Amino acid sequence: MMRIKQIPLQAGDGRHLHYALQTDDLYDNDPFIILADDRFAHNTFADHPHKGIQTVTYVLDGSLTHYDSKTGGGGRLHVGDFQMMTAGRGIIHNENPDANEDVRVLQLWVNLSSEHKKVDGYYEDLPKANVPRVALKNGHIDVLAGTIDGVSSPLTLLTPFFYGNVELQADAAHTFTIPATYNSYVYVLDGEFTIDGETARAYDFIHLDRSDDEQHVTVHATSNTRFVIFSGEPIKEPIVAQGPFVMNTTEEIQQAFRSYRDGSFLDGKTY
């Protein structure tokens, strides 16, 4: 069984946003917090903090520069590039397209266990040219994180999950193996396909029901189609999410906001 919903467009404040996964049912979506299909303008995301999560960014159109408090540096992401930022115990960063430009990204927030929320923040970039690929008869899977069909991404995982960009030609099909107990999702970027007898189209978001047994899910493309699939192991810890912070208790959230306001968020280091 599964749930399919069409994700509406939210526009305003320099953004065109399809908010596929939201924080309305954190335990049902464990270990994932949000998935945003976001086209935004310059200075939409100036300096801001994160704590307790990994933010996973996949560039669909345009490019952006980023800068962070931990390395004192940054870089540029282009179409097809993938980045995993581990906020851990705290990081401040920004992400910006050039002036008078915009960029479209998918950003997924992956929760961290209470132990991994204590790690120092760091970045890992995976340029498009280095993304491992599963070659299919009439399509391919770009393995952005984790392992799919025996092919693994080089990125470090603290929370077990996989994430793939899938492109299939019309009439092609592929069966995905979903580990037992994992929460799994599909977000359609373009085209149409059928899954479990139902049709999915661009901007549809699919939540596959979790099972105690390994599952095999087949997608049949009815036109040329592109979608992302991601699946992760629930952490099964208390979750409190507010703004850019995801912690285990309300007290930890309040402390994160206090430390950001009073300048102690980065152990007193200036940014």
Buried (B, 14 or more C-beta within 10 A) or exposed (E): EBEBEEBEEEEEEEBBBBBBBBBEEBEEBBBBBBBBBBBBBBEBBEEEBBBBBBBBBBBBEBBBBBBBBBEEEBBEBEEBBBBBBBBBBBBBBBBBBEEEEBBBBBBBBBBBBBEBBEEEBBBBBBEBEEBBEBEBEBBBBBBBBBBBBEBBBEBEBBBBBBBBBBBBBBEBBBEBEBBEBBBBBBBBBEBBBBBBEEEBBBBBBBBBEBBEEEBEBEBBBBEBBBBBBBBBBBBEBEBBBEEBBBBBEEEBBBBBBEBBEEEEBBEEEEB
